[in-house]
Amino acid sequence: MAPQKLTEEETLTEICTIPGWKVIFGGKLLRIFQFKDFVEAFSFLTAVALEAEKLGHHPEFRNVYGMVEFILTTHDAGGLTALDFKLARKIDTLAHKVLS
């Protein structure tokens, strides 16, 4: 069963649980992380890729030296779903491990 698109109210409730993330373009999550260098940023991206594969949910991302930008949405649902927020939390957990 495909994930269900969240209502605007559900999205507002969820976004309050993940500080640092923003809702953009009416149906996507955005967060930017800054690491000390390219190797640290790319190592983080590799860890995220493994977690995303486990969830079967693949983020859009951009990496420039130590910066990593994520955009999350569920294309099949036409917007944000619980899966996007689940992946955002996993990304935050991984970033916390690297940045601590």
Backbone as ProteinMPNN parsed JSONL, in Angstrom:
{"seq_chain_A": "MAPQKLTEEETLTEICTIPGWKVIFGGKLLRIFQFKDFVEAFSFLTAVALEAEKLGHHPEFRNVYGMVEFILTTHDAGGLTALDFKLARKIDTLAHKVLS", "coords_chain_A": {"N_chain_A": [[0.846, -1.184, 0.0], [0.591, 2.163, -0.862], [2.116, 5.045, 0.671], [0.099, 7.436, 2.447], [-0.77, 10.747, 1.649], [-0.19, 13.399, 3.867], [-2.472, 15.485, 5.684], [-2.814, 19.091, 5.761], [-2.963, 19.908, 8.42], [-1.922, 17.631, 9.763], [0.66, 17.698, 8.727], [1.611, 20.134, 9.808], [1.595, 19.456, 12.515], [3.507, 17.383, 12.557], [5.849, 18.704, 11.6], [6.587, 20.258, 13.71], [7.88, 18.487, 15.327], [10.395, 18.042, 14.391], [12.914, 19.864, 14.631], [14.641, 22.369, 12.739], [14.024, 21.521, 10.204], [12.194, 22.551, 7.298], [9.061, 23.235, 5.734], [8.64, 23.376, 2.334], [7.795, 24.616, -0.954], [5.155, 23.788, -0.866], [4.89, 21.071, -0.262], [7.191, 19.676, 0.415], [10.045, 18.728, 2.369], [12.794, 20.491, 3.736], [16.18, 20.605, 4.645], [19.361, 21.781, 5.678], [22.653, 20.804, 6.255], [25.798, 21.405, 7.801], [29.083, 20.393, 7.569], [32.482, 19.677, 8.656], [34.2, 19.174, 6.511], [34.578, 17.849, 3.14], [34.889, 15.028, 3.224], [33.723, 14.286, 5.683], [31.091, 15.149, 5.221], [30.414, 13.569, 2.991], [30.661, 11.009, 4.047], [28.587, 11.05, 5.876], [26.447, 11.301, 4.05], [26.639, 8.779, 2.84], [25.931, 7.1, 4.972], [23.282, 7.965, 5.325], [22.225, 7.166, 2.862], [22.224, 4.366, 3.101], [20.349, 3.98, 5.176], [18.089, 5.149, 3.98], [17.682, 3.403, 1.864], [16.92, 1.097, 3.251], [14.421, 1.931, 4.125], [13.214, 2.209, 1.719], [12.927, 4.659, 0.549], [13.95, 7.428, -1.07], [15.891, 10.237, -0.833], [16.085, 13.571, -2.28], [19.139, 15.155, -2.765], [21.874, 17.446, -2.249], [25.293, 18.077, -2.449], [27.892, 20.115, -1.515], [31.092, 20.539, -1.017], [31.452, 20.764, 2.331], [28.769, 21.001, 2.852], [25.491, 19.697, 3.022], [22.418, 19.291, 1.534], [19.068, 18.413, 1.939], [16.062, 17.378, 0.365], [12.91, 16.277, 0.942], [10.173, 14.34, -0.088], [7.202, 12.525, -0.931], [6.8, 11.288, -3.863], [4.939, 9.563, -5.138], [2.684, 9.906, -3.571], [2.137, 12.513, -3.919], [3.036, 14.54, -2.261], [3.845, 15.299, 1.173], [4.383, 12.586, 3.434], [4.023, 10.268, 6.195], [6.298, 8.764, 5.959], [8.266, 10.498, 4.953], [8.77, 12.101, 7.187], [9.685, 10.164, 8.932], [12.093, 9.404, 7.688], [13.388, 11.891, 7.834], [13.789, 12.099, 10.603], [15.577, 9.97, 10.974], [17.735, 10.902, 9.46], [18.4, 13.161, 10.992], [19.248, 11.887, 13.358], [21.531, 10.5, 12.443], [23.084, 12.703, 11.637], [23.495, 13.966, 14.079], [25.16, 12.123, 15.345], [27.485, 12.368, 13.799], [28.118, 15.075, 14.049], [28.502, 15.449, 16.738]], "CA_chain_A": [[0.0, 0.0, 0.0], [1.364, 3.397, -0.977], [1.915, 5.972, 1.784], [-0.956, 8.426, 2.263], [-0.379, 12.145, 1.808], [-0.671, 13.997, 5.101], [-3.249, 16.72, 5.578], [-2.065, 20.267, 6.188], [-2.917, 19.866, 9.889], [-0.97, 16.586, 10.135], [1.996, 18.201, 8.372], [1.991, 21.137, 10.807], [1.878, 18.73, 13.757], [4.768, 16.653, 12.367], [7.008, 19.585, 11.411], [6.971, 20.73, 15.053], [8.652, 17.44, 16.008], [11.724, 17.922, 13.784], [13.523, 21.196, 14.525], [15.644, 22.553, 11.69], [13.427, 21.209, 8.908], [11.189, 23.51, 6.843], [8.183, 22.823, 4.643], [8.818, 24.268, 1.183], [7.131, 24.271, -2.214], [3.835, 23.214, -0.626], [4.826, 19.625, -0.101], [8.521, 19.086, 0.532], [10.828, 19.103, 3.547], [14.142, 20.953, 3.419], [17.138, 20.851, 5.739], [20.751, 21.909, 5.259], [23.63, 20.466, 7.285], [27.157, 21.859, 7.516], [30.113, 19.547, 8.158], [33.789, 20.339, 8.627], [34.864, 19.025, 5.216], [33.925, 16.994, 2.161], [34.903, 13.623, 3.659], [32.712, 14.138, 6.728], [29.787, 15.302, 4.571], [30.138, 12.422, 2.13], [30.462, 9.863, 4.94], [27.214, 11.224, 6.356], [25.565, 10.952, 2.933], [26.685, 7.329, 2.669], [25.117, 6.527, 6.045], [21.883, 8.274, 5.001], [21.832, 6.325, 1.725], [21.936, 3.016, 3.604], [19.078, 4.044, 5.914], [17.033, 5.433, 3.01], [17.443, 2.159, 1.121], [16.141, 0.222, 4.144], [13.045, 2.433, 4.138], [12.686, 2.263, 0.359], [12.551, 6.059, 0.345], [15.21, 8.005, -1.502], [15.795, 11.701, -0.819], [16.861, 14.433, -3.162], [20.166, 15.814, -1.968], [22.932, 18.184, -2.938], [26.492, 18.148, -1.616], [28.932, 21.036, -1.955], [32.149, 20.458, -0.015], [30.963, 20.299, 3.628], [27.339, 21.253, 2.973], [24.567, 18.709, 2.466], [21.038, 19.765, 1.527], [18.084, 17.362, 1.656], [14.67, 17.688, 0.076], [12.142, 15.046, 1.077], [8.757, 14.303, -0.446], [6.801, 11.227, -1.462], [6.273, 11.61, -5.189], [3.757, 8.749, -5.425], [1.54, 10.433, -2.821], [1.922, 13.901, -4.31], [3.357, 15.456, -1.161], [4.479, 14.739, 2.369], [3.763, 11.449, 4.116], [4.715, 9.876, 7.429], [7.604, 8.234, 5.56], [9.199, 11.626, 4.857], [9.132, 12.494, 8.543], [10.488, 9.067, 9.486], [13.439, 9.546, 7.131], [13.967, 13.116, 8.398], [14.269, 11.774, 11.956], [16.777, 9.13, 10.827], [18.791, 11.804, 9.001], [18.806, 13.95, 12.158], [19.996, 11.002, 14.26], [22.84, 10.291, 11.847], [23.823, 13.969, 11.679], [23.877, 14.19, 15.469], [26.322, 11.256, 15.618], [28.652, 12.914, 13.105], [28.413, 16.431, 14.502], [28.777, 15.465, 18.196]], "C_chain_A": [[0.889, 1.245, 0.0], [1.093, 4.301, 0.228], [0.856, 7.02, 1.437], [-0.411, 9.828, 2.517], [-0.996, 12.693, 3.094], [-1.516, 15.234, 4.806], [-2.363, 17.882, 6.008], [-1.916, 20.281, 7.71], [-1.914, 18.813, 10.37], [0.465, 17.027, 9.851], [2.475, 19.216, 9.405], [2.316, 20.488, 12.146], [3.237, 18.047, 13.666], [5.976, 17.587, 12.296], [7.482, 20.138, 12.758], [7.85, 19.726, 15.793], [10.067, 17.294, 15.457], [12.339, 19.308, 13.57], [14.587, 21.235, 13.422], [15.128, 22.245, 10.293], [12.366, 22.252, 8.601], [10.327, 22.858, 5.774], [8.338, 23.857, 3.537], [7.99, 23.776, 0.013], [5.808, 23.54, -2.007], [3.798, 21.712, -0.495], [6.171, 18.942, -0.048], [9.156, 19.562, 1.832], [12.23, 19.47, 3.112], [14.946, 21.067, 4.706], [18.531, 20.871, 5.151], [21.642, 21.633, 6.461], [24.995, 20.971, 6.846], [28.143, 20.99, 8.288], [31.462, 20.21, 7.974], [34.491, 20.24, 7.278], [34.081, 18.047, 4.33], [33.835, 15.545, 2.632], [33.838, 13.39, 4.724], [31.306, 14.218, 6.125], [29.44, 14.065, 3.738], [29.95, 11.146, 2.949], [29.041, 9.871, 5.497], [26.217, 10.83, 5.264], [25.514, 9.448, 2.7], [25.826, 6.643, 3.725], [23.626, 6.769, 5.79], [21.395, 7.378, 3.866], [21.465, 4.917, 2.179], [20.612, 2.974, 4.361], [17.902, 4.277, 4.954], [16.682, 4.17, 2.218], [16.621, 1.185, 1.963], [14.671, 0.622, 4.179], [12.395, 2.4, 2.756], [12.236, 3.673, -0.003], [13.824, 6.854, 0.094], [15.109, 9.52, -1.629], [16.504, 12.353, -1.996], [17.927, 15.057, -2.271], [21.163, 16.508, -2.868], [24.084, 18.318, -1.956], [27.487, 19.097, -2.273], [29.93, 21.133, -0.812], [31.579, 19.94, 1.299], [29.472, 20.488, 3.844], [26.548, 20.126, 2.324], [23.156, 19.248, 2.633], [20.134, 18.589, 1.167], [16.744, 17.982, 1.322], [13.935, 16.352, 0.09], [10.701, 15.28, 0.658], [8.452, 12.892, -0.938], [6.088, 11.486, -2.78], [4.99, 10.839, -5.496], [2.5, 9.269, -4.74], [1.232, 11.886, -3.191], [2.178, 14.908, -3.199], [3.974, 14.718, 0.005], [3.656, 13.608, 2.974], [4.539, 11.185, 5.402], [6.115, 9.356, 7.117], [8.653, 9.338, 5.442], [9.678, 12.049, 6.243], [9.96, 11.411, 9.234], [11.93, 9.171, 8.986], [14.125, 10.801, 7.684], [14.522, 12.851, 9.8], [15.53, 10.917, 11.905], [17.968, 9.986, 10.384], [19.303, 12.631, 10.177], [19.647, 13.119, 13.128], [21.407, 10.769, 13.746], [23.69, 11.56, 11.898], [24.313, 14.246, 13.1], [25.108, 13.354, 15.829], [27.599, 11.837, 14.998], [29.086, 14.25, 13.719], [28.728, 16.526, 15.996], [30.239, 15.284, 18.499]], "O_chain_A": [[1.83, 1.344, 0.787], [-0.022, 4.326, 0.749], [0.732, 7.437, 0.286], [0.318, 10.058, 3.482], [-2.175, 12.476, 3.371], [-1.302, 15.932, 3.815], [-1.282, 17.673, 6.558], [-0.854, 20.629, 8.226], [-1.138, 19.077, 11.289], [1.373, 16.76, 10.639], [3.628, 19.161, 9.834], [3.229, 20.935, 12.84], [4.034, 18.126, 14.601], [7.019, 17.287, 12.876], [8.661, 20.452, 12.916], [8.495, 20.078, 16.781], [10.858, 16.513, 15.986], [12.291, 19.855, 12.469], [15.324, 20.272, 13.207], [15.73, 22.661, 9.303], [11.717, 22.778, 9.505], [10.805, 22.029, 5.0], [8.188, 25.057, 3.767], [7.537, 22.632, 0.006], [5.383, 22.765, -2.864], [2.721, 21.128, -0.614], [6.298, 17.774, -0.415], [8.853, 20.646, 2.331], [12.795, 18.837, 2.221], [14.455, 21.561, 5.721], [18.856, 20.095, 4.252], [21.416, 22.161, 7.55], [25.311, 20.966, 5.656], [28.051, 20.865, 9.509], [31.587, 21.184, 7.233], [35.287, 21.112, 6.928], [33.056, 17.5, 4.737], [32.8, 14.904, 2.452], [33.122, 12.39, 4.668], [30.43, 13.433, 6.489], [28.311, 13.577, 3.778], [29.152, 10.287, 2.571], [28.382, 8.834, 5.576], [25.255, 10.109, 5.528], [24.453, 8.905, 2.394], [25.081, 5.714, 3.415], [22.804, 5.881, 6.014], [20.268, 6.885, 3.909], [20.494, 4.341, 1.689], [19.837, 2.032, 4.201], [16.844, 3.665, 5.106], [15.511, 3.912, 1.94], [15.723, 0.522, 1.444], [13.786, -0.23, 4.254], [11.179, 2.543, 2.632], [11.286, 3.858, -0.764], [14.685, 6.938, 0.97], [14.332, 10.029, -2.436], [17.393, 11.771, -2.617], [17.639, 15.444, -1.139], [21.287, 16.215, -4.058], [23.882, 18.631, -0.783], [27.876, 18.914, -3.427], [29.649, 21.73, 0.227], [31.244, 18.758, 1.377], [28.961, 20.165, 4.916], [26.878, 19.658, 1.234], [22.747, 19.617, 3.734], [20.399, 17.861, 0.21], [16.34, 18.981, 1.916], [14.28, 15.425, -0.642], [10.091, 16.29, 1.008], [9.361, 12.154, -1.318], [4.915, 11.857, -2.803], [4.052, 11.405, -6.058], [1.391, 9.103, -5.248], [0.187, 12.42, -2.817], [1.606, 15.998, -3.195], [4.553, 13.644, -0.157], [2.427, 13.656, 3.024], [5.573, 11.801, 5.659], [7.022, 9.498, 7.938], [9.812, 9.127, 5.798], [10.862, 12.322, 6.439], [10.84, 11.721, 10.037], [12.874, 9.041, 9.766], [15.321, 10.771, 7.971], [15.604, 13.329, 10.141], [16.448, 11.112, 12.702], [19.081, 9.809, 10.88], [20.513, 12.784, 10.342], [20.647, 13.605, 13.657], [22.369, 10.831, 14.511], [24.887, 11.492, 12.174], [25.436, 14.714, 13.287], [25.996, 13.827, 16.538], [28.666, 11.798, 15.612], [30.278, 14.512, 13.883], [29.173, 17.572, 16.467], [30.631, 15.275, 19.666]]}, "name": "protein", "num_of_chains": 1, "seq": "MAPQKLTEEETLTEICTIPGWKVIFGGKLLRIFQFKDFVEAFSFLTAVALEAEKLGHHPEFRNVYGMVEFILTTHDAGGLTALDFKLARKIDTLAHKVLS"}
